[in-house]
Amino acid sequence: MEKLTIQEEEVMLHIWSMGECFVKDIVAKFPEPKPPYTTVASIVTNLKRKGYVTAKRFGNTYQYTPIVKQSEYKRTFVSGVVRNYFADSYKEMVSFFAKEQKISATDLKDIIDLIEKEEDK
């Protein structure tokens, strides 16, 4: 799976949220000032080339549908960040965010609760 640019990720987030959509639908999701239609269309073309979306023709336009699931993308690239920046240790990653005060003690307790609930299943 090829890594997406920041702009491609932003467009994919909109596509994932809508499921099937047209370029005009994606443009409408952006806050003002909205990007040009042609820019978004180019990004979607790149996403199609990279295998993230499929296109179905409707007259003069195309309807796009995600092929790659958002959860699959997250899993792939979060794993890469952990491997490349935190010595393949999720513990190191969480420790980093705690030291940087990006995660609170309450958040950590919530994470532990989630883990314990999953173990009980």
PyMOL commands that set and color helices and strands:
alter all, ss='L'
color gray80, all
select helices_A, chain A and resi 6-18+23-29+37-49+70-85+90-99+105-120
alter helices_A, ss='H'
color red, helices_A
select strands_A, chain A and resi 53-58+61-66
alter strands_A, ss='S'
color yellow, strands_A
deselect
rebuild
show_as cartoon
